[in-house]
Amino acid sequence: MNRYIPIFLDSQNKNIAILGAGKIAERKIKTFLDSFCNITIFSAKIKSNYIDNLIKKEKIEYIKKEININEIEFLEKFDIIICATNDVELNNYIYEKYKDKKLINNASEYKKGNFIIGSIIKRGEFLLSFTTSGVSPLFSKYFKKYLESKISKNLDVFLEKLSKDRKSHLKGIDFINLDFSNLNSINTIKDTENEQNNLLARKIGIIVITHGSKNPDFQGEFDNLLKKLESATKYKTIGTTLLDEKEIDVEKVFGENIKRIIVIPYFLFIGKHLKKDIPEIFNNLEIKYPNINFYLTNHLEIDDFIIKSLINKFGCE
């Protein structure tokens, strides 16, 4: 059972002690460097050009010190301790002494620490971290590269635009189908909304089924209904009647990208058509197009909206 839980720590103004100044210490410094914390390196010798440059630029503090087990009281003032020395015994001893008081990361033996630092991907305010819990750092290294290739380098710009007006910008965006690896071409959030709405509209369609009539005026009224429904939903809408024996070519009408079709029985009362004819049409569609999700709605029924419509239409208020 995994004993770790992911927690994002506010390290602002925290005092960080990093013991050691080699490659491991270098990696740990990179984790904390942009987090507005106070980093102090303790080591007898600097073994990293990267760390040396940071010291010269006064971005971190360096105290030249040979650390030994008998002289570790100086760690009392630190909130977080990173044990990155070559001395395994020393690293483990520091953990045992301070494990109940401080956050300790032990580079020698991760289980001799009370927190671990996972692989991190940053894009502005976006922060992603994961770990194999010490099982395979090599896997983490290559999996991080894979994730970085899938997450747009322009994600920070995208999130910044979202943050300016969350209510209007989030409304209507199809995050399920959003290509998170290709956000570089996005100029405005409004463009993204339109793009995602158009994409969603191409994947959803509506079929309205009614009885039909041989009266020449019927088709005009039915077409008007379909146009209004399509305008309101933005989904391509077609109609068919039980008098029309032609089979609907769904992929030809809606396109190959169609994923979901809503079937609406345009009937007010239950009868043979609703109980037998329309379920048969619906089942045939599901069998012929197994990769499309069909959803059969209820018929119109008698509800408050219809009653109000009748009242308004005939002036019975």
N, C-alpha and C positions, 0 to 999 in steps of 0.2 A: 504494500500500500504506500502511495506517495505521501510523504509527510509534509510537503511544501504546499503553500497556497500563494497565488500571485498577488502581490501588494505593491502599489506605486507609492513610494515614500517621498514626502516633501523634504528635500535635503537643504533647502535654503537656510543659510546661516548655521548649518550644522558644522561641527569641527571633525574633520576626517584625518585620521593618522594612517599613513601608509608606510609600513615597515619593509624596507627593501627598495632598490632603485634599478631593477633590471627590466626585462621584457614583460614579465608578469605584472609588475608594478605599473609599467607603462600602460598596459591594457586597462588596468583598474582606474588609473587617472583619467583616461579618456571617458570613462563612464560618468565620472563626477564633475568633470571640468566645466561644463556649461550649466551647472545646476545651482550656481550662486552659493556654493558652500566654501568653507575654508580648508584647504588641503595643505597638510604638512608632511613632508617626506623625511623619514629617519633612516639614515644609512651611512656607513663609513666611507662609501665610495659610490659615485654616480656611474652607472654602467649603460646608460641610455642617452643618446644624443637628443632624443625628443624631450626627455625629462630635463636635461641640461639646458635646453633652449627655453623651456617654461620657467625654470629658475631664473635665468638671465632676464627674462621679460617680466619677472616678478608676478607671474600668474599663480605660482605656488610657492610655499615656504620650504626651505631646505635647512635641516639641522644635521650637521655632520656628527654622527654618533654611532659607536659600536654598541649594539644592543645585546644585553645578556640577561639571563633569567633573574639574577639578583637585583637588577636595576630597571624595573618596568613601572615604577610608581608614576612616572611622567605621563602615562596613558590615562590617568584618572580624569583629566579634563576633556577628553575626547568623547564624542558621541558614537562614532563609528570607527572601528579598527580593521584595517586590512593587513593580514599577516602574509607577506609575500617575500619572506626571507628564505634562504637556502637551508636554514636550520629547522628541521621538522619538529624536533623536541621543543624548541623555543616557541614555534607557532602554536603547537598543541597546548603548551603550558599557559600561554596568554589566554587561549580560549577557556581553559578550565578555570582560570582565575577571574575572568570578567564576563563569562557567559550569561550570568544572571543580572548583569548591570548594563551591558552595552551590546550593540550590534557588531558581530564579529564575522568577518569572511576569512576563511583559512584556505589559502592557495595550495597548501601541502596536502590536506585531507579535508574534502568538503564536508564530511560528516562531523568534523571537529570544528564546526562553525555553526552559528544560528541563523545565517542567511546566505544565499548564493546570488551571484549576479549572472543573469541569463544573457543570451544574445539579444542585442537591441537594434531596432531599426527606427530611425527618427526622420520625420518629414515635418519640420515646423512644430506645430502643436500635436501632431500625430506621433504617438509613441507605442511601438509594439515590442514586446519582450517574450521570449520563450526559453525553455530549458529542457534538457533530457535528464535533469536531476543528477548530473554527474555520470550518467551511463556512457555517453559518447560525445565528448567535446568536438570530435572530428565531424560527426554527423551534424551537429549544431552549426559548425562553420559553413558547410556546403548547403545546408538547408536555408541558412540566412541568405546566402547568395541567390538561391532559387527564389525566395520570397522577394528580395530586392528587385529581381528582374520582373516580378509580377505586379509590383506596387509602383504606380506612377511617380516619377521624380517631381512632378508638378502638383502632388497631392496637397502640399502645404498651401499653395495658392488657391486651390479648390476649396479647402477648408476655411481659409480666410474669407473668401467670398460668401460662403455659407453662413459664417458667424455674423456678418453684417446685418442680415435680416432673416433670422431663422424661420419665422413663420411663413413668409412668402417664398423663400428659396427652397424650403424642404417640401412644400406642398406640390404634389404631382410628380415628384422625381421617382422613377422606378429604380430603387436601389438594388432590387433583386437582379435586374438585368444590366446594371451599370458596369461598364468596363473599367475597372479600377487600375488597369495597367496602361490605359490610354486616356489620360485626362489632360494631356499637354495641349491639345487643340481647343480646349474650352476657353472662351473669351469672357463670357458672362454667365452667371448662374441662370439667367432667364433663357439663354441659348440652350443650356443643359436641360432645363425643364421642357422646352419645346422638343428637343431631340429625344428625350426619354419618353415624353408623351406620345410622340409620333411612332417611336419604336414599339411602345406598349399597344398603341392602336392597331399596328400592323399584325400583332399577335393575337388579338381578340376580335371576334366577329359576333354578329347577332343574326339569328334567323327567326322571323316572325311567321307563325303558321296560323291561318284563319280558314274559315269554311270556303269563302269565295262566292262569287255571283256572276251570272251571265249578263247582268245589267251593265250597259256600257259606262255608266257613271262610277261603278265600283272601283275599277282599276285606278282611276284618278285620285279617289279618296285614299285608297290603300297606299299608293305611291307617296302621297303627301304625308301619311303617318310615318312611313319608313324614313323619309327625308328628315322629318322633325326629330325622330328618335336618333338617327345618326348624327345630326347636328348637336344634340344634347349630350350624347355619350362619347362622340369622336370615334366610335367603333363602326367599321363598315357594316351596314345593315341591309339585308335582303329579305324579301318576303316570298312566301309560297302559299298556295291554297290546296285544300283537299280535292278540289275539282281539277287541279292541274296534275296530270299524271307524269310530268317530266321529273326525272331524278336530278337532284342538286349535285353538281360537280363542285364540291367544296374547295378543293385545291385550286381549281381554275378560277372560281369566283373570288376567293379570299387570298390566294397566293400560297406559295409553299412554306412561308414562315409562320402560318397560322398555328397557334398552340391551343387556343381555347375558344369554344363557340357556345354562346348562350342561346338556347332555344326557348322562345316565348309563345305559348299557346294563346292566341288572341280570341278568347272565348269568355263570355260572362258566366255561363252556367255549365254545370257538369252534365255530360251526356255521353253517347256512344263514341263520339270523336275523341273526347278527352280520356276515356277509359280504354279504348282499343286502338283507334287509328293513329293517334299521335304517338303513343308509346311504341308502336310498331315502327313508325318512321324514325323515332329517336334510336331505337335498338339497331336498326339497319345502318344508321350513320356511325354508331359506335363500332360496329363490326367492320365496316368498310374502311374507316379511318382510325385504326387503333392508336395512332400516335397523337391524336387530337383529343383533348379533354372536353367532352360535351356536358353541358349542364342544363337540365330541363327545369324551368321555373313553374310555379303554380299558375293556374289560369287567373283571369282578372278578379273573379269572386266579387262579393258585395262587401265593400269596406267604406270607411268614412269619406275617403277621397271621392269615390264615385257618387255617394249621396250628396256631398257638397257640390260636385260638378252638376248633378241633376238640378239641385236647388238653384244654383247660379244660372244655369242654362234657361230654365223656365221661369225665372223670376219669382220663385216661391218663398223668398225670405220674408 
